[in-house]
Amino acid sequence: MLKISIKRDNVEKALMRKNYTRKFLADKLGVSRNYLSSVFTGKREPSPMIRQRLMDLLKGYKFDDLFVITEDNNDAVQLSVNILGTTCQNSDQVDC
């Protein structure tokens, strides 16, 4: 599964260049400062609507300037189940 996260340093620099604060940004995006902080720290993924609003607010910056797409390795964890002394490894089904 793919994950989109914010390029924190790039967005911080863009905010500084426009003399915007995070509080101003949260207000303009229509989100709480807590939500915005979670996006900046990578705990939450910005929704498509928030990504679009951020790009609209920071005109002149492209998607790739503000965001990065990575593969979420948490979905790649294999399920290992010990059934009757045998180990079954499968990421999709439990009964092997």
C-alpha positions in Angstrom: 0.0 0.0 0.0 1.3 3.5 -0.8 1.5 6.2 1.7 1.6 10.0 1.1 3.4 12.1 3.6 4.3 15.7 3.9 7.9 16.9 3.1 8.1 18.7 6.4 11.2 20.8 5.7 10.0 21.9 2.3 6.6 22.9 3.7 8.2 24.7 6.7 10.4 26.7 4.3 7.4 27.5 2.0 5.5 28.7 5.1 8.4 30.9 6.1 8.7 32.4 2.7 5.1 33.4 2.8 5.3 34.5 6.4 2.6 32.0 7.4 2.4 30.3 10.8 1.2 26.8 11.5 -1.9 28.3 13.2 -2.7 30.3 10.1 -2.1 27.2 8.0 -4.4 25.1 10.1 -7.1 27.8 9.9 -6.8 28.1 6.1 -6.9 24.3 5.7 -9.9 24.0 8.0 -8.2 21.6 10.4 -7.1 21.7 14.0 -3.6 22.4 15.0 -3.4 18.9 16.5 -4.4 17.3 13.2 -1.8 19.4 11.4 0.9 18.5 13.9 0.1 14.8 13.3 0.5 15.3 9.6 3.8 17.1 10.1 5.1 14.4 12.3 4.0 11.6 10.0 1.5 10.1 12.4 -1.4 10.9 10.0 -1.6 11.0 6.3 -3.0 14.2 4.8 -6.3 13.6 3.1 -6.7 14.4 -0.6 -8.7 17.4 0.3 -6.0 18.7 2.6 -3.3 18.0 0.1 -5.2 20.0 -2.6 -5.9 22.9 -0.2 -2.2 23.0 0.8 -1.2 23.2 -2.9 -3.8 25.9 -3.5 -2.5 27.9 -0.6 1.2 27.5 -1.5 0.9 28.4 -5.2 4.1 27.9 -7.1 4.9 24.6 -5.4 4.3 21.3 -7.1 2.9 18.1 -5.5 6.4 16.6 -5.5 7.8 19.7 -3.7 5.4 19.3 -0.8 4.7 15.5 -0.6 6.5 12.2 -0.9 4.9 8.9 -1.9 6.4 5.8 -0.1 5.4 2.2 0.3 3.9 1.4 3.7 5.9 -1.7 4.9 3.3 -2.4 7.6 1.1 -4.1 5.1 4.0 -6.4 4.0 4.2 -8.1 7.3 3.6 -11.8 6.9 1.2 -13.7 9.0 2.8 -16.7 10.8 0.5 -19.2 12.4 1.5 -22.4 14.1 -1.1 -25.0 13.3 -0.6 -28.6 14.6 3.1 -28.1 14.8 3.5 -26.7 11.3 4.2 -23.0 10.4 2.1 -21.4 7.8 3.2 -18.1 6.2 0.8 -16.3 4.1 -0.2 -12.6 3.9 -3.7 -13.2 2.7 -5.3 -16.3 4.3 -5.0 -17.9 7.7 -6.1 -21.5 6.8 -3.2 -22.9 4.8 
